[in-house]
Amino acid sequence: MLLQTHHTTTDATKFFDQVNTYLSVEDRLRVQEAFALARREHGDQRRKSGELFFTHPLTVAYYLSQYHLDASALEAALLHDIAEDTRVSIDEIETMFSPEVARLVNGVTKLKDVTEGVSKGKHLPPQEIQDKTLHKLFSAMTEDVRTVIIKLFDRLHNMRTIKAMPLHKQRQKAEETLAVYAPLANRLGLWDLKNELESLSLEVLHNKAYTTIKRRREELEREHQETYQLLSGQIFNCLLQAEIDVRNVVLAPENIYSVYQDLTNSGASYDDLDRTIRLVVLVNEWQECYLALGHLHQLWRPVPGTFDDYIAVPRDNLYRSLHTTVVHANGQAVKLHIRTVAMDKVSEIGVLARWLYAGTPLWSTGIADRIESFFENITDNINVEPQNPAAGVKGVVEDVFRKQIRVYTPRGDIVELGQGATIIDFAYAIHTGLGNQAHAAYVNDVFFPLNKPLKDGDQVRIVKKLRAQPQRAWLDDDLGYIATNYARSHARRWFRRLPTQRAILEGKELIQTELNILGFPDFSHEELAEAFGFEEAQQLYYAVGRAEVLPTAVATRVLEYKWDTGPARNVDNVILTDTGEEFVITKSPTRRLSLCGTCQPRPREQILGFMRKDGGITVHKKRCHLLRPERGRVLKLGWGEATREAHEVTVQVDVYDRPGLLFEISQLMEDEQINIAYIYTPPRRGGELQIILTLEVLQPRQLVRILHQIHALPNVFDLRCLPDGPPDRNGAAPSPLYLPE
């Protein structure tokens, strides 16, 4: 764990003392030449902190030397700012040193044409400069991983010394670090580096949250010491008696940024850290991990559903371990991570093991293959739209850097996809033709919606149609059909290649279909064209046919015209404190609200409502000792930012009946926080069934989204809105008008 030596600067003596421990005399001379050139060219340049600029490349090179990177990498680290900030060019570096060093330096520095354009007065937006720089970096790293390693340690030193920069620059660098460099470090297995980059960024962006979590984490670590001594002793005794070579038991608190994400997602206070103790059990051989697991499950009762095997199926960041949660004899839950010493070392430094542990089993063929697969994925993404660097960068950041899942083809081949990927993403990852013709799918031999996220370990079988084509709805991010930029780019390309007349014809049909769904079949196409800035309807048809304007965007615009004509009601409540503060409480009926005077709940704290005998509701913190569920009805409440108004919309859904369908529709409503005010199912006709729903919808976009999500469910073949409300139960329901694309 070398990164725990938190150097913000270093000196030449310390650097060369480290280099001399592993480099040959010849290599040391090459590094000294790079050192001398960098020192001479940077001269008296100063950083914002007032330090000599040369301390930056020297410190980056020192970081690399701690992991025994080779002479070429150290030379490139020392020279990585030369081409950008001095008169020395990449060509001169190649002449003085080697093509290898020049290539590494060129990969790390910003694009030459970008810097030249700026120097000549050409204005390039900061985002364009960033996109082109990252596109170049991603391209270079697939050729030589040392490029990105240098860049990551360059960013680490910049983040460690960021306090000297203006506040707006600090925030910009921190946001970029969280979006690009921390996820990149994670995928390369650089766990220690990733954690520090995240913590340093959080300290800049959300200092109060960072300070609170750091303080509470340190308090919990002190509180856990006595329990740790007890548990580690019991674990050692148990495993040694079983003749298992246990090497260590380590207290392992969760990293600060992960805690921040969990608390933010749950809406909990930043003081409310998970108090569960986490221990890492280190053994010698991988077989002993499973033996240790068995004995510890005999010692303490395991919690069902908490076991994960990341040894048999490693995570995408090279992490390998067994995870389980047990209940100690004293009733306390304990999270256990069991792995070998070698696995622990690789989990901390990932790809750097290639140099630090060269020639040892720690750097295996399996690890090398995983890294190679990762680079191939990056290459595929950055080459999807070669003329659009921003699209390639977005694909890498959003698809490749996010947490990965592994799904299987019917033949058992593994396909790695970003978490949240769908059937359509899977199909395009296999082949563009399969993605274009995907019509339906089975997951684990069960019929599966095309817009539902896949899970790790799923087996997927695609049903294709020769005459099938991509659907425009796939390109609407809200509908969830496509999660990866790779699949989105291929689908969009298909529409852009349509002949003009076909695009116009299909565009017109799609617009009419959306109007039929909404119950406004006679809405003027010309009026819609004008709303989107077109002179005539033909232009709108063409834009929709080519997916430049999505059909769902047209539907949303129509609803915005009609939105204020139907019945509506407030769905939130406002509460005043004794000091005059005003808060919005969501999920609360239209009753009198008051805040508990004892626990005094405030926004971001989890709250519940207690319904009093007089019909009013008292709002409590979730753990308030005055809250007694056994004495009355408890309501789940939440905090809002502003009061919202819901509009009633009646929808007719025609289905082929099957078990669980109504539950799935209700689940969609729950996910969208839509209340079902009315539901009715007329007598069935054979296997066909009509479901009439009156929904309380917050905004037009939400209604469009939920209509398409309902239609994506298996066995749903028709749906439309009923502007006049539910039909008379004794009369015939209107005939359906909806025709799917």
Solvent accessible surface area in square Angstrom, and as a share of the most:
residue,aa,sasa,rsa
1,M,114,0.51
2,L,61,0.31
3,L,12,0.06
4,Q,129,0.57
5,T,66,0.38
6,H,102,0.45
7,H,44,0.20
8,T,53,0.31
9,T,42,0.25
10,T,14,0.08
11,D,76,0.39
12,A,35,0.27
13,T,95,0.55
14,K,77,0.33
15,F,0,0.00
16,F,31,0.13
17,D,85,0.44
18,Q,43,0.19
19,V,0,0.00
20,N,71,0.37
21,T,97,0.56
22,Y,56,0.21
23,L,18,0.09
24,S,63,0.41
25,V,96,0.55
26,E,125,0.56
27,D,34,0.18
28,R,57,0.21
29,L,97,0.48
30,R,77,0.28
31,V,0,0.00
32,Q,78,0.35
33,E,99,0.45
34,A,0,0.00
35,F,39,0.16
36,A,50,0.39
37,L,9,0.05
38,A,0,0.00
39,R,84,0.31
40,R,154,0.56
41,E,36,0.16
42,H,2,0.01
43,G,24,0.24
44,D,114,0.59
45,Q,68,0.30
46,R,149,0.55
47,R,41,0.15
48,K,150,0.63
49,S,57,0.37
50,G,41,0.40
51,E,59,0.26
52,L,44,0.22
53,F,40,0.17
54,F,9,0.04
55,T,28,0.16
56,H,5,0.02
57,P,0,0.00
58,L,7,0.03
59,T,0,0.00
60,V,0,0.00
61,A,0,0.00
62,Y,17,0.06
63,Y,1,0.00
64,L,0,0.00
65,S,0,0.00
66,Q,19,0.09
67,Y,2,0.01
68,H,62,0.28
69,L,0,0.00
70,D,46,0.24
71,A,3,0.02
72,S,6,0.04
73,A,0,0.00
74,L,0,0.00
75,E,2,0.01
76,A,0,0.00
77,A,0,0.00
78,L,0,0.00
79,L,0,0.00
80,H,4,0.02
81,D,17,0.09
82,I,0,0.00
83,A,31,0.24
84,E,70,0.31
85,D,60,0.31
86,T,27,0.16
87,R,214,0.78
88,V,13,0.07
89,S,47,0.31
90,I,40,0.20
91,D,105,0.55
92,E,82,0.37
93,I,0,0.00
94,E,75,0.34
95,T,119,0.69
96,M,90,0.40
97,F,40,0.17
98,S,30,0.19
99,P,87,0.55
100,E,58,0.26
101,V,0,0.00
102,A,3,0.02
103,R,111,0.40
104,L,0,0.00
105,V,0,0.00
106,N,62,0.32
107,G,4,0.04
108,V,9,0.05
109,T,8,0.05
110,K,86,0.36
111,L,43,0.21
112,K,143,0.61
113,D,92,0.48
114,V,3,0.02
115,T,50,0.29
116,E,72,0.32
117,G,9,0.09
118,V,75,0.43
119,S,92,0.59
120,K,166,0.70
121,G,65,0.63
122,K,121,0.51
123,H,152,0.68
124,L,20,0.10
125,P,59,0.37
126,P,101,0.63
127,Q,107,0.47
128,E,63,0.28
129,I,38,0.19
130,Q,50,0.22
131,D,14,0.07
132,K,50,0.21
133,T,20,0.11
134,L,4,0.02
135,H,35,0.16
136,K,29,0.12
137,L,4,0.02
138,F,0,0.00
139,S,37,0.24
140,A,17,0.14
141,M,0,0.00
142,T,36,0.21
143,E,131,0.59
144,D,20,0.10
145,V,6,0.03
146,R,25,0.09
147,T,2,0.01
148,V,0,0.00
149,I,0,0.00
150,I,0,0.00
151,K,30,0.13
152,L,0,0.00
153,F,0,0.00
154,D,7,0.04
155,R,10,0.04
156,L,0,0.00
157,H,0,0.00
158,N,40,0.20
159,M,3,0.01
160,R,21,0.08
161,T,25,0.15
162,I,5,0.03
163,K,127,0.54
164,A,41,0.32
165,M,48,0.21
166,P,58,0.37
167,L,137,0.68
168,H,123,0.55
169,K,79,0.33
170,Q,13,0.06
171,R,103,0.38
172,Q,91,0.40
173,K,57,0.24
174,A,0,0.00
175,E,90,0.41
176,E,26,0.12
177,T,0,0.00
178,L,38,0.19
179,A,49,0.38
180,V,6,0.03
181,Y,5,0.02
182,A,1,0.00
183,P,30,0.19
184,L,0,0.00
185,A,0,0.00
186,N,26,0.13
187,R,7,0.03
188,L,0,0.00
189,G,3,0.03
190,L,1,0.01
191,W,77,0.27
192,D,22,0.12
193,L,2,0.01
194,K,19,0.08
195,N,28,0.14
196,E,29,0.13
197,L,0,0.00
198,E,17,0.07
199,S,21,0.13
200,L,28,0.14
201,S,0,0.00
202,L,1,0.00
203,E,39,0.18
204,V,22,0.12
205,L,20,0.10
206,H,81,0.36
207,N,77,0.40
208,K,172,0.73
209,A,6,0.04
210,Y,26,0.10
211,T,73,0.43
212,T,22,0.13
213,I,0,0.00
214,K,78,0.33
215,R,108,0.39
216,R,33,0.12
217,R,58,0.21
218,E,68,0.31
219,E,46,0.21
220,L,11,0.06
221,E,62,0.28
222,R,159,0.58
223,E,88,0.39
224,H,24,0.11
225,Q,75,0.33
226,E,147,0.66
227,T,29,0.17
228,Y,41,0.16
229,Q,113,0.50
230,L,86,0.43
231,L,1,0.00
232,S,13,0.08
233,G,31,0.30
234,Q,60,0.27
235,I,0,0.00
236,F,60,0.25
237,N,89,0.46
238,C,25,0.15
239,L,0,0.00
240,L,99,0.49
241,Q,153,0.68
242,A,31,0.24
243,E,161,0.72
244,I,4,0.02
245,D,57,0.29
246,V,10,0.06
247,R,124,0.45
248,N,67,0.35
249,V,1,0.01
250,V,57,0.33
251,L,27,0.13
252,A,22,0.17
253,P,48,0.30
254,E,51,0.23
255,N,21,0.11
256,I,13,0.07
257,Y,31,0.12
258,S,24,0.16
259,V,12,0.07
260,Y,25,0.10
261,Q,79,0.35
262,D,79,0.41
263,L,14,0.07
264,T,54,0.31
265,N,127,0.65
266,S,59,0.38
267,G,25,0.24
268,A,7,0.05
269,S,32,0.21
270,Y,45,0.17
271,D,66,0.34
272,D,50,0.26
273,L,14,0.07
274,D,91,0.47
275,R,132,0.48
276,T,32,0.19
277,I,1,0.00
278,R,58,0.21
279,L,0,0.00
280,V,8,0.05
281,V,0,0.00
282,L,16,0.08
283,V,0,0.00
284,N,60,0.31
285,E,89,0.40
286,W,131,0.46
287,Q,89,0.40
288,E,25,0.11
289,C,0,0.00
290,Y,74,0.28
291,L,98,0.49
292,A,0,0.00
293,L,20,0.10
294,G,36,0.35
295,H,73,0.32
296,L,0,0.00
297,H,46,0.20
298,Q,160,0.71
299,L,74,0.37
300,W,13,0.05
301,R,149,0.54
302,P,47,0.30
303,V,47,0.27
304,P,117,0.73
305,G,86,0.83
306,T,42,0.24
307,F,92,0.38
308,D,62,0.32
309,D,40,0.21
310,Y,45,0.17
311,I,8,0.04
312,A,71,0.55
313,V,61,0.35
314,P,31,0.19
315,R,68,0.25
316,D,18,0.09
317,N,12,0.06
318,L,9,0.05
319,Y,21,0.08
320,R,87,0.32
321,S,0,0.00
322,L,0,0.00
323,H,24,0.11
324,T,4,0.03
325,T,19,0.11
326,V,0,0.00
327,V,33,0.19
328,H,13,0.06
329,A,98,0.76
330,N,92,0.47
331,G,55,0.52
332,Q,55,0.25
333,A,39,0.30
334,V,0,0.00
335,K,66,0.28
336,L,0,0.00
337,H,22,0.10
338,I,0,0.00
339,R,22,0.08
340,T,6,0.04
341,V,43,0.25
342,A,45,0.35
343,M,15,0.07
344,D,24,0.12
345,K,79,0.33
346,V,10,0.05
347,S,8,0.05
348,E,27,0.12
349,I,10,0.05
350,G,0,0.00
351,V,1,0.00
352,L,3,0.02
353,A,0,0.00
354,R,109,0.40
355,W,36,0.13
356,L,41,0.21
357,Y,50,0.19
358,A,66,0.51
359,G,89,0.86
360,T,56,0.32
361,P,129,0.81
362,L,23,0.12
363,W,52,0.18
364,S,47,0.30
365,T,103,0.60
366,G,44,0.42
367,I,24,0.12
368,A,36,0.28
369,D,82,0.43
370,R,47,0.17
371,I,12,0.06
372,E,96,0.43
373,S,55,0.35
374,F,6,0.03
375,F,16,0.07
376,E,96,0.43
377,N,39,0.20
378,I,0,0.00
379,T,48,0.28
380,D,75,0.39
381,N,8,0.04
382,I,6,0.03
383,N,83,0.43
384,V,14,0.08
385,E,38,0.17
386,P,87,0.55
387,Q,170,0.76
388,N,61,0.31
389,P,36,0.23
390,A,43,0.34
391,A,25,0.20
392,G,1,0.01
393,V,9,0.05
394,K,100,0.42
395,G,2,0.02
396,V,0,0.00
397,V,30,0.17
398,E,68,0.30
399,D,9,0.05
400,V,0,0.00
401,F,7,0.03
402,R,70,0.25
403,K,110,0.47
404,Q,14,0.06
405,I,8,0.04
406,R,44,0.16
407,V,0,0.00
408,Y,59,0.23
409,T,16,0.09
410,P,79,0.50
411,R,210,0.77
412,G,41,0.40
413,D,69,0.36
414,I,82,0.42
415,V,20,0.11
416,E,44,0.20
417,L,12,0.06
418,G,3,0.03
419,Q,91,0.41
420,G,26,0.25
421,A,0,0.00
422,T,2,0.01
423,I,0,0.00
424,I,0,0.00
425,D,2,0.01
426,F,3,0.01
427,A,0,0.00
428,Y,2,0.01
429,A,45,0.35
430,I,76,0.39
431,H,120,0.54
432,T,49,0.29
433,G,27,0.26
434,L,36,0.18
435,G,0,0.00
436,N,22,0.11
437,Q,44,0.20
438,A,4,0.03
439,H,89,0.40
440,A,13,0.10
441,A,0,0.00
442,Y,68,0.26
443,V,7,0.04
444,N,82,0.42
445,D,120,0.62
446,V,96,0.55
447,F,90,0.38
448,F,28,0.12
449,P,20,0.13
450,L,30,0.15
451,N,24,0.12
452,K,98,0.41
453,P,75,0.47
454,L,7,0.04
455,K,145,0.62
456,D,87,0.45
457,G,44,0.43
458,D,14,0.07
459,Q,76,0.34
460,V,0,0.00
461,R,112,0.41
462,I,28,0.14
463,V,49,0.28
464,K,108,0.46
465,K,105,0.45
466,L,148,0.73
467,R,234,0.85
468,A,26,0.20
469,Q,32,0.14
470,P,0,0.00
471,Q,45,0.20
472,R,1,0.01
473,A,17,0.13
474,W,7,0.02
475,L,8,0.04
476,D,5,0.03
477,D,99,0.51
478,D,55,0.28
479,L,2,0.01
480,G,29,0.27
481,Y,24,0.09
482,I,7,0.04
483,A,23,0.18
484,T,10,0.06
485,N,15,0.08
486,Y,54,0.21
487,A,0,0.00
488,R,31,0.11
489,S,13,0.08
490,H,22,0.10
491,A,0,0.00
492,R,63,0.23
493,R,70,0.25
494,W,57,0.20
495,F,0,0.00
496,R,117,0.43
497,R,177,0.65
498,L,16,0.08
499,P,86,0.54
500,T,72,0.42
501,Q,132,0.59
502,R,101,0.37
503,A,0,0.00
504,I,26,0.13
505,L,106,0.53
506,E,27,0.12
507,G,0,0.00
508,K,98,0.42
509,E,97,0.44
510,L,12,0.06
511,I,0,0.00
512,Q,56,0.25
513,T,19,0.11
514,E,8,0.04
515,L,0,0.00
516,N,23,0.12
517,I,4,0.02
518,L,4,0.02
519,G,13,0.12
520,F,46,0.19
521,P,51,0.32
522,D,138,0.71
523,F,25,0.11
524,S,46,0.30
525,H,23,0.10
526,E,112,0.50
527,E,77,0.35
528,L,0,0.00
529,A,1,0.00
530,E,133,0.59
531,A,30,0.23
532,F,47,0.20
533,G,68,0.65
534,F,56,0.24
535,E,166,0.75
536,E,94,0.42
537,A,9,0.07
538,Q,88,0.39
539,Q,73,0.33
540,L,0,0.00
541,Y,14,0.05
542,Y,71,0.27
543,A,4,0.03
544,V,0,0.00
545,G,0,0.00
546,R,47,0.17
547,A,9,0.07
548,E,102,0.46
549,V,22,0.13
550,L,36,0.18
551,P,6,0.04
552,T,1,0.01
553,A,38,0.29
554,V,0,0.00
555,A,0,0.00
556,T,17,0.10
557,R,76,0.28
558,V,0,0.00
559,L,9,0.04
560,E,93,0.42
561,Y,111,0.42
562,K,73,0.31
563,W,35,0.12
564,D,126,0.65
565,T,114,0.66
566,G,35,0.33
567,P,87,0.55
568,A,46,0.36
569,R,106,0.39
570,N,88,0.45
571,V,27,0.16
572,D,11,0.06
573,N,29,0.15
574,V,63,0.36
575,I,6,0.03
576,L,119,0.59
577,T,18,0.10
578,D,156,0.81
579,T,114,0.66
580,G,55,0.53
581,E,80,0.36
582,E,115,0.51
583,F,27,0.11
584,V,16,0.09
585,I,0,0.00
586,T,14,0.08
587,K,98,0.42
588,S,9,0.06
589,P,55,0.34
590,T,113,0.66
591,R,106,0.39
592,R,150,0.55
593,L,28,0.14
594,S,45,0.29
595,L,35,0.18
596,C,8,0.05
597,G,63,0.61
598,T,79,0.46
599,C,21,0.12
600,Q,107,0.48
601,P,0,0.00
602,R,79,0.29
603,P,61,0.38
604,R,89,0.32
605,E,40,0.18
606,Q,76,0.34
607,I,7,0.04
608,L,37,0.18
609,G,0,0.00
610,F,39,0.16
611,M,35,0.16
612,R,67,0.24
613,K,211,0.89
614,D,92,0.48
615,G,21,0.20
616,G,0,0.00
617,I,0,0.00
618,T,21,0.12
619,V,0,0.00
620,H,12,0.05
621,K,65,0.28
622,K,109,0.46
623,R,196,0.71
624,C,12,0.07
625,H,125,0.56
626,L,85,0.42
627,L,19,0.09
628,R,98,0.36
629,P,81,0.51
630,E,132,0.59
631,R,170,0.62
632,G,31,0.30
633,R,158,0.57
634,V,46,0.27
635,L,22,0.11
636,K,151,0.64
637,L,9,0.04
638,G,16,0.15
639,W,54,0.19
640,G,26,0.25
641,E,178,0.80
642,A,65,0.51
643,T,66,0.38
644,R,82,0.30
645,E,90,0.40
646,A,1,0.01
647,H,14,0.06
648,E,71,0.32
649,V,22,0.13
650,T,7,0.04
651,V,0,0.00
652,Q,1,0.01
653,V,0,0.00
654,D,2,0.01
655,V,0,0.00
656,Y,110,0.42
657,D,55,0.28
658,R,55,0.20
659,P,130,0.82
660,G,41,0.40
661,L,3,0.02
662,L,77,0.38
663,F,137,0.57
664,E,55,0.25
665,I,1,0.00
666,S,42,0.27
667,Q,65,0.29
668,L,34,0.17
669,M,3,0.01
670,E,120,0.54
671,D,101,0.52
672,E,29,0.13
673,Q,108,0.48
674,I,10,0.05
675,N,77,0.39
676,I,50,0.25
677,A,52,0.40
678,Y,59,0.23
679,I,76,0.39
680,Y,34,0.13
681,T,59,0.34
682,P,23,0.14
683,P,121,0.76
684,R,130,0.47
685,R,144,0.52
686,G,64,0.62
687,G,49,0.47
688,E,59,0.27
689,L,26,0.13
690,Q,15,0.07
691,I,4,0.02
692,I,0,0.00
693,L,0,0.00
694,T,9,0.05
695,L,0,0.00
696,E,12,0.05
697,V,0,0.00
698,L,39,0.19
699,Q,94,0.42
700,P,18,0.11
701,R,62,0.23
702,Q,8,0.04
703,L,1,0.01
704,V,1,0.01
705,R,41,0.15
706,I,0,0.00
707,L,2,0.01
708,H,24,0.11
709,Q,30,0.14
710,I,0,0.00
711,H,42,0.19
712,A,22,0.17
713,L,19,0.10
714,P,17,0.11
715,N,54,0.28
716,V,14,0.08
717,F,55,0.23
718,D,19,0.10
719,L,3,0.01
720,R,24,0.09
721,C,5,0.03
722,L,11,0.05
723,P,83,0.52
724,D,146,0.75
725,G,22,0.21
726,P,56,0.35
727,P,24,0.15
728,D,97,0.51
729,R,136,0.50
730,N,148,0.76
731,G,44,0.42
732,A,101,0.78
733,A,29,0.22
734,P,55,0.35
735,S,79,0.51
736,P,50,0.31
737,L,73,0.36
738,Y,11,0.04
739,L,128,0.64
740,P,73,0.46
741,E,84,0.38
